[in-house]
Amino acid sequence: MCLGIPGKVIEIDDTPLMRMGKVDFGGIVREVCLGYVPEVELGDYVIVHAGFAISQLDETEAFETIRLMQEVGMLGEEATPV
């Protein structure tokens, strides 16, 4: 089973080689490949798996997913979205 975590795109780097960005996961920021989601813009939410954004979702879906993950103990309370 694979697990994708929702996060908010806070920076985009459109380098010629590969579209990359920084994604905020409730205070933890990671560099992520955005090559699979070319339509994503700053402030959008994405599902990230193994360092790759694999889909885009709206803010309501992102918050609900995080809430459910916290409810079942997959995420700590500190992983509250910004």
Beta strands, then each sheet from edge to edge (+ up, - down):
strand 1: 5-14
strand 2: 19-25
strand 3: 28-33
strand 4: 45-49
strand 5: 52-57
sheet 1: 3+ 2- 1+ 4- 5+
end
